[in-house]
Amino acid sequence: MTIITDGVHLTSDESMLELHAFANHRLGLRRSWFQPHPIHPHYDLTTPNALKRAIAAGAVLLTPHEFVASYRARNAKIDLQAGRRAPGQDSLMEPGMEN
């Protein structure tokens, strides 16, 4: 599991628990600052110093393209684990099992 950033947003490639622990314990970010966006939940890194601290604490800086690809892969994995259909894919459930 990795904490990732595009220079503005901070998220995890796998676990929101990991993200919250990193944000709170390593960066001192308040849980109330978390942005629960349905597609890419994140904390905002609002200053250059916040970005430097995040990287120094172990966050991986990605290009915007890599960042989007990473959270899309995470969301697809979550959808597969939950048995939900990812956008643009056929249903993953057996016929007759749809909600």
N, C-alpha and C positions, 0 to 999 in steps of 0.2 A: 504494500500500500504506500502511496506517495501523496504528499501535499503538493499541489501544483498552483502556479500563478501565471497569468499572462501579463503581469505588471500592474494590473488594476484589481483583478478579482483573485480571491484565494479560495480554493476548494480542494477536495480529496478525489483521487481517481477511483476510490472504492467505498470509503466509510465516512458517514457524517459524524459518527462518534469520534473518529480519529481527527476530523477537521475541528470539531468543537474543542477537543483536548488541546490540540496544537494552538489554536487561536487564543484560548484562554490562558493556558499554562506557559506557553512559550512567548506569546506576543502581548498578553494582557488585554486582549480584545473582549468586550462584553458580549455575552450571549444575545443580548437585545439588539446588537448590531448585525446579527446574522440576517441575510436576505434569503428567505425561503422560496426562491424562484422555482417553479415546478420543473423547469428543464435544466437549469444549472444553479442550484443552491450555492451560496457563496458569502464570504465576507468581502467588503470593499477595502482595498488598500488605498487610503485617501491621500497619503503623503509619500514623497520619495523615501523618507526615513522608514516608513512602515514597510515598504518593499525591501529595503536593505535589511531590516531586522528579520523579515520573513525568510529571505534567502540565507542569511547568517544562521537562522534556526533550523534550516534544512529543507525549506520549500524549493521546488525545482521550477526555474523560470522557463516557460515554453513560449514559442511564437504564438500569435493569436490562432493561426491555423491548427497547430498542434494542440492547443488548449481546447478548441472546439471539438476536434477529433477525439480527444481524451474523454470529455464529458459525454459525448455521444456514445462512445464505446461503453462507458460506465452505465449509462441509461439503458442501452440495449441489453447489457448483462443483467441488470435489475429486472427488466421486462421478461427476459427468458426465465429467470429464477422464479418470478411470480406467475409465469404462464400467461402473461399478457401479450397481446399482439403489438409489435413495434410498428411505427408508422411505415407504410409501404410494404409490409410483409403480409403473407397469408396468416390466418389464425394458427396459433401453435397448439390449440386445444383439439381434442378429438371431436369429430362431428357429434352434435347433440350436447356437448359439454359447455357451450358458450353461456355466459351469464345473461 
